[in-house]
Amino acid sequence: MSLCFSAGEMLLHVLRVEIGESVRGEDVYIIQSGCGEINDNLIELLIMINACKFASSSRVTAVIPCFPYARQDKKDKSRAPISAKLVANMLSVAGADHIITMDLHASQIQGFFDIPVDNLYAEPAVLQWIKENIPEWRNSIIVSPDAGGAKRVTSIADRLNVEFALIHKERKKANEVDRMVLVGDVKDRVAILVDDMADTCGTICHAAEKLVCAGATKVYAILTHGIFSGPAISRINNAAFEAIVVTNTIPQEEKIKICPKVRVIDISMILAEAIRRTHNGESVSYLFSHVPL
């Protein structure tokens, strides 16, 4: 038997979790994404994992569609924290036996854990969306908004049998891009920007402007995690995008109401199939290249 839980009880920023039925000997899956009030949600997840372990569950799996603090995966300056490692330690100490997540900012974060981690990919769902919703996809070019996403972009371009390009960017400080250089020819093509996440959207909006100036006929952006903080929505509304496509690893209902360019790919079936396969002891590698029916 498999049990899934989400949501706890918050009272004056003090979380109190009580599991409403017996989980003794059960295989428990707790679903909590790293979005919204991230710190509250993370502490809630840790307490729920701990509650289930003390209630004698046989195994606790944390299903975290968007891994919190994933961007802080290395020391990029003196005295900077490696917060992704800290979160990994906290999940392990709380009692998690297994982690299921999607499109980690850096795949090496899996190495921060001493427990099994399944890092699923949105790529199969992205490929399906492109083929179904962009009529000119055969005349498209896949573009990475930074050099770090080159591997992701080349994989998608190879599977679509189209060319790829990338944009080299230089930052003065976090969330502020100084200069962009386009490497590749996008003239008279549909440009599809692909990245793992967008926060304030300064980078992808500058990238869209760069692509239009370089002769792209249309510009789409496809992102796994649409954080959309600060001025992100106003920037998207003013940018030259046909659509901004994100998955629902982060809830997007409110953003869709105020930004008609935002489209959502539902990845719930990928996570559901991963849970089913994990519970039944089956391989999840099928999900790396296929969308479950």
DASULPE-V415312 format. One record per residue. N is the residue number from 1. SS is DSSP state (~ for helix, > for strand, _ for the rest). PHI is phi in radians with two decimals (999 if undefined). Layout:
N:SS:PHI + N:SS:PHI
//
This chain:
1:_:999 + 2:>:-2.06 + 3:>:-2.10 + 4:>:-2.07 + 5:>:-2.24 + 6:_:-2.63 + 7:_:1.33 + 8:_:-2.19 + 9:>:-2.25 + 10:>:-1.99 + 11:>:-2.24 + 12:_:0.91 + 13:_:1.14 + 14:>:-1.95 + 15:>:-1.58 + 16:>:-2.28 + 17:_:-2.00 + 18:_:-2.36 + 19:_:-1.32 + 20:_:-1.39 + 21:_:-2.59 + 22:_:-1.18 + 23:_:-2.09 + 24:_:-1.02 + 25:_:1.31 + 26:_:-1.66 + 27:>:-1.65 + 28:>:-1.84 + 29:>:-2.10 + 30:>:-1.93 + 31:>:-1.79 + 32:_:-2.71 + 33:_:-1.65 + 34:_:-1.49 + 35:_:-2.53 + 36:_:1.09 + 37:_:-1.38 + 38:~:-1.02 + 39:~:-1.16 + 40:~:-1.09 + 41:~:-1.15 + 42:~:-1.17 + 43:~:-1.11 + 44:~:-1.03 + 45:~:-1.07 + 46:~:-1.08 + 47:~:-1.17 + 48:~:-1.14 + 49:~:-1.06 + 50:~:-1.10 + 51:~:-1.10 + 52:~:-1.21 + 53:~:-1.16 + 54:~:-1.28 + 55:_:-1.60 + 56:_:1.23 + 57:_:-1.21 + 58:_:-1.33 + 59:>:-2.66 + 60:>:-2.09 + 61:>:-1.94 + 62:>:-1.62 + 63:>:-1.71 + 64:>:-2.11 + 65:_:-0.95 + 66:_:-2.08 + 67:_:-1.26 + 68:_:-1.22 + 69:_:1.08 + 70:_:-1.14 + 71:_:-1.26 + 72:_:-1.59 + 73:_:-1.84 + 74:_:-2.77 + 75:_:-1.52 + 76:_:-1.62 + 77:_:-2.76 + 78:_:-1.06 + 79:_:1.10 + 80:_:-1.47 + 81:_:-1.44 + 82:_:-1.85 + 83:~:-1.18 + 84:~:-1.09 + 85:~:-1.16 + 86:~:-1.07 + 87:~:-1.10 + 88:~:-1.05 + 89:~:-1.10 + 90:~:-1.10 + 91:~:-1.12 + 92:~:-1.16 + 93:~:-1.15 + 94:~:-1.13 + 95:_:2.10 + 96:_:-1.13 + 97:_:-1.75 + 98:>:-2.83 + 99:>:-2.15 + 100:>:-2.07 + 101:>:-2.45 + 102:>:-2.41 + 103:_:0.76 + 104:_:-1.01 + 105:_:-0.98 + 106:_:-2.38 + 107:~:-1.04 + 108:~:-1.15 + 109:~:-1.02 + 110:~:-0.99 + 111:~:-1.31 + 112:~:-1.29 + 113:_:-1.75 + 114:_:-1.83 + 115:_:-2.11 + 116:>:-1.10 + 117:>:-2.25 + 118:>:-1.82 + 119:>:-1.68 + 120:>:-1.39 + 121:_:-2.13 + 122:_:-1.45 + 123:~:-0.92 + 124:~:-1.03 + 125:~:-1.20 + 126:~:-1.14 + 127:~:-1.04 + 128:~:-1.10 + 129:~:-1.12 + 130:~:-1.04 + 131:~:-1.17 + 132:~:-1.54 + 133:~:-2.13 + 134:_:-2.07 + 135:_:-1.01 + 136:_:-1.63 + 137:~:-1.09 + 138:~:-1.22 + 139:~:-1.86 + 140:>:-1.80 + 141:>:-2.37 + 142:>:-1.57 + 143:>:-2.14 + 144:>:-1.68 + 145:_:-1.29 + 146:_:-2.70 + 147:~:-1.14 + 148:~:-1.13 + 149:~:-1.67 + 150:~:-1.06 + 151:~:-1.11 + 152:~:-1.10 + 153:~:-1.20 + 154:~:-1.14 + 155:~:-1.10 + 156:~:-1.18 + 157:~:-1.07 + 158:~:-1.11 + 159:~:-1.29 + 160:~:-1.62 + 161:_:1.05 + 162:_:-2.22 + 163:>:-1.51 + 164:>:-2.34 + 165:>:-2.47 + 166:>:-2.51 + 167:>:-2.01 + 168:>:-1.57 + 169:>:-2.14 + 170:>:-2.11 + 171:>:-1.84 + 172:>:-1.38 + 173:>:-2.70 + 174:_:-0.99 + 175:_:1.11 + 176:>:-2.41 + 177:>:-1.60 + 178:>:-1.58 + 179:>:-2.54 + 180:>:-2.25 + 181:>:-2.25 + 182:>:-1.50 + 183:>:-1.99 + 184:_:2.34 + 185:_:-1.90 + 186:_:-1.93 + 187:_:-1.04 + 188:_:1.08 + 189:_:-2.22 + 190:>:-1.47 + 191:>:-1.65 + 192:>:-2.07 + 193:>:-1.32 + 194:>:-2.24 + 195:>:-2.62 + 196:>:-1.46 + 197:>:-2.75 + 198:>:-2.36 + 199:_:-1.79 + 200:_:-1.50 + 201:_:1.20 + 202:~:-1.10 + 203:~:-1.13 + 204:~:-1.24 + 205:~:-1.23 + 206:~:-1.12 + 207:~:-1.11 + 208:~:-1.07 + 209:~:-1.09 + 210:~:-1.10 + 211:~:-1.19 + 212:~:-1.11 + 213:~:-1.11 + 214:_:-1.49 + 215:_:1.84 + 216:_:-1.14 + 217:_:-1.34 + 218:>:-2.49 + 219:>:-2.27 + 220:>:-2.01 + 221:>:-2.21 + 222:>:-2.15 + 223:>:-2.26 + 224:>:-1.26 + 225:>:-1.99 + 226:>:-1.64 + 227:_:-1.32 + 228:_:0.90 + 229:_:-1.74 + 230:_:1.00 + 231:_:-1.48 + 232:~:-0.97 + 233:~:-1.14 + 234:~:-1.13 + 235:~:-1.12 + 236:~:-1.11 + 237:~:-1.06 + 238:~:-1.63 + 239:_:-1.57 + 240:_:-1.57 + 241:_:-1.63 + 242:_:-1.29 + 243:>:-2.84 + 244:>:-1.95 + 245:>:-1.86 + 246:>:-2.28 + 247:>:-1.62 + 248:_:-1.68 + 249:_:-1.11 + 250:_:-2.14 + 251:_:-1.00 + 252:_:-2.14 + 253:~:-0.99 + 254:~:-1.19 + 255:~:-1.19 + 256:~:-1.09 + 257:~:-1.12 + 258:~:-1.85 + 259:_:-2.46 + 260:_:-1.15 + 261:_:-1.35 + 262:>:-1.38 + 263:>:-2.08 + 264:>:-2.15 + 265:>:-1.71 + 266:_:-1.45 + 267:_:-1.89 + 268:~:-1.07 + 269:~:-1.20 + 270:~:-1.15 + 271:~:-1.16 + 272:~:-1.08 + 273:~:-1.20 + 274:~:-1.12 + 275:~:-1.10 + 276:~:-1.08 + 277:~:-1.16 + 278:~:-1.10 + 279:~:-1.09 + 280:_:-1.59 + 281:_:1.25 + 282:_:-1.72 + 283:_:-1.23 + 284:_:-1.79 + 285:~:-1.11 + 286:~:-1.00 + 287:~:-1.28 + 288:~:-1.24 + 289:_:-2.32 + 290:_:-2.37 + 291:_:-1.69 + 292:_:-1.10 + 293:_:-1.38
//
